[in-house]
Amino acid sequence: MKEIRDMEVRPGSAASGGTLSWRGRRYRCALGRGGVRDDKAEGDGASPAGRFFLRRVFYRDDWISRPDTGLPVREISPRDGWCDDPGHADYNRLITLAAETRHEKLWRDDHLYDLLVEIGHNDDPPRAGLGSAIFIHVAAPGFTPTEGCVAIALKDLLAILRDCDAGTAIRIHKNLRSGAEDGGAEADKSSAEGYGFSVIGAHSHA
């Protein structure tokens, strides 16, 4: 039997809430404020429906240790950004902040990007206006809606990454399966306890 290598993400009945299933476990997650859409567009706040490979992992080495994973790993620099300008040649690509284009900063003060996974959405090649910077990242307190990403507790993301490699994909569904979990309410207790943020060492955050 062929091994299933896909994470399954399904929205719940709660607004912008859902469940991520992986290797027999379920984790609470947050989805885009615009729901899940087949026709994802830049700025609509929606998570894209479909199946996408995971590309690489980014992390803040001043806050967490290097994650254990089979995916490529890169430290986040204060100069890192992600181009979200549909008219630019680097649209939906990693850039340095010296670039004169609209972008999203990866070095953030709110901890949401202390650990993130690049989702291979609209990247081979990027097509203007069809969405950019779609990640799996750390959930905000209360699992509030994202701008289109999938967000889970930090401890859950670290656990999930241990079994991920270049063959891992994420499948984001538009609708609940019949009888499926309700917005992550029945997901593993550890992931339902909230933000799940932890700090290593003696770093202080500015």
Secondary structure, 3 states (H helix, E strand, C coil): CCCCCEEEEEECCCCCEEEEEECCEEEEEECECCCEECCCCCCCCCEECEEEEEEEEEECCCCCCCCCCCCCEEECCCCEEEECCCCCCCCCCEEECCCCCCEEECCCCCCCCCEEEEECCCCCCCCCCCCCCCEEEECCHHHCCECCCEEECHHHHHHHHCCCCCCCEEEECCCCCCCCCCCCCCCCHHHHCCCCCCCCCCCCCC
